[in-house]
Amino acid sequence: MPDETLTPDDLRRRYDAEAERYDEKRYVSPKGRYYMEAEAKLLQKLCAGKKRICDVATGTGKNVEALYDQSEFIVGVDISMNMLRLTQNKMNLSQRDRAVLIQADIGHLPFKDNAFDLVLSSKFFHNVPVHTHRTFFKEMERVVCCIVIIELFNRMAWFGLPHFLCRLRQLFRSKGSRSYYPWAWQRVTGPRKRICSMNGFGVGLPLSDIHYRFLPLLFRTINQLMMYTPFKYIAPKLIFAINVE
């Protein structure tokens, strides 16, 4: 079970320690590079037309890098200074005057109300205790005037038969789980929110590095189906665009 006692200081220490190997573990392999590129294209589509963007839990800055050219101003926020230093060096932000990095606790964002057109967060909510999800979303909602994009783990995800059998026991559990049914996103957002879109993402096959190495076209096809067709309901991750106007 996830550790539901994690504090912001725990997260800061974890990601400060992991920063140097974070990208290497996730985005260096052919499968990792494909995922990064595919997610960038999806976010570029979802964020089209939004000029003032804030990326919450920006990590090593892949979303800032993906959205920089289409935004007028973009801010990356993270609790880990080591992560932000890597982003600074990787993107050479000293030569990019439309991007700013800020170290902050996501529960207390240092921005005025309605400061941004769009706030997004990927690879974040499944890493923090479930009782904080609503609090973090409300803080993201406070600083935005239009759209919040969040990524949630899908409780209905297909992870291949061995993983599915393990997951089956957890299917109807609610306490302590950081995953959500596709229709249960209001547990995070609260009621009276309007969803603009929901996309799936990821394949979730066991041994997927091997699958991708030998069957990249199949892997990409499955991911595309999970992004844009009803197969999204069994995708490992769900990406919601939520209108908060």
C-alpha positions, 0 to 999 in steps of 0.5 A: 500500500502507498505510504499515506504519512508522507509529508512535503519534507519527505517528498523534497528529500526523496526527489532531491536524492533521486534528481540526478538519475530521474531522467535516466530511469524513465526517459533514456530507453527507446520506450521512455523516449517514445512516452516522453514525446507522445505525452508532449504532443498530447499536452501541446494539443490540450494546452493549445491557445493558453498563453500563461501556463503553470506546470505543477511538480515540474520535476526535470522540466519536460512539460516546460520544455514541451510547452515553451514555444506555444506559451507567452509565459510558463512557470515550473514549480517543484518542491525539489531544488535539485530537480529545478537545477537540472531543469535550469541546466538542461533547458539553458533557461538563462537564454529563455526569458519566458520561462521561470522556475520556482521552488514551492510547496504545491499546497501553498502556491506563491501566486495570486488568484487567477494568475494563469490561463492553465495549470497542469500536473502530470506524474504527481497525484499518485506520489502523494497521500490521497487525503491531500489530493483535493487540497492540492487540486483546490490550490491549483484551481485558485491560481487559474482562470480557465483550465486545470489538467491533472493526471490520475492513475486508473483503477480499471487499468489493464496491466496484463493478466498477472498484474490484473489478478493482483489488482482484482483484489483492490478493485472495489477498495477506496481507502488508501488507494491513489487510483481512481475509476474514470468516472470518479474524478470529482473525488479530486476536483469536488462537485460542479466541475465540468470536464472538457476532455479525458484521454488515456495514456500508457500501455502498461504491459508487463515487460513493456521495455522488451515489447517496445524493443521488438514490437514498437509499432504495436506498442505505439498503436496500443498507446494511440488507441488508449489515448483517443478511443474508448480503450482509454477507460482501461489505460494505466493513466487518465489525463483530465482537462477540467474547466474551472471557470 
